[in-house]
Amino acid sequence: MTDIVLLILCILLGFWLGKSWERQLWLREEVISLHCEFARNLLSNVKCGKVTMTQFVSDFTAECKSDAFIKCVDKFFYGKETSIGVKLTTQQLKSISDFWSGRFTSTQQFISHIEYYIDYFGNLSRQLKEECRQRSSLGVKLGILLGSALGLMLI
């Protein structure tokens, strides 16, 4: 009887780990796509000259439902020491940091910076969406399989 319970617990553990991995994939894509959306909205704000950067950031984050994006803003824009909570690659973290830390001497230079990152984050978001579609269900399946194998080894 304990063998069956142990096997079921290992399978559930594998399922939970697989779901966590899948959630991390989708969170990574969400953070990048929100950066792309933010950059698009910022570009239209800069061209129309509606509000200051600080006011625009606070308005955007007030409407944003992604905790990970808000933590990125806190870390890279406001300079707070916080953990993002999403496992991003080193290149992705560097790109997000470079996006937020730009210092510009002219509006045209700022606009070209934003346009570059709209393209960059847009392409990266499409790549990550495709990766999520292909690999997200793999995490759950692999987790259940490895949990079953562990459970059978422990029996």
Phi, psi and omega in degrees: 000318179293332178297318181292318179297317179298318178298315180296319178296320178294321178295317178296322176297316177298319178298315180297317178295321177296319178294323178296318178296317179297318179297322178296321177300313182289326177294321178299315179295321180296317180298316181293317181292327176290327174295321177296314178297318178299315181297320178298314180294323178296320179299314179294326177294318180294319181291326179270341178067044185283299186228167179289164181298315181298316179293320179297316180297315181293324177294317181294316181290332177294326180273344184283138180258359182269115179295323181295320178294318179297323177292326174298316179297316179299319183286311189267332180266312182271345177077022179281147176276100181216155176268138183288323179090002178235136179277099177259153176288165179299319179295319179295317177297319179296319180294318178295318178298316179295324178299316184279337189259016181292139174242127189232149179260343180218161178293322180296321178295320178295319179296317179294325176298313180296317180298321177300314183285336172298313178296315183298308181293327177296313178296317180295321178296318178296319178297317181291324176297317179295318178298319179296319179298321183281324192249352187293318180287340178297325181298314180294314181298315180293322178297316178295318180296313180291324175296320177295317180297317178297316179299319179291327178291324181285337178286000000 
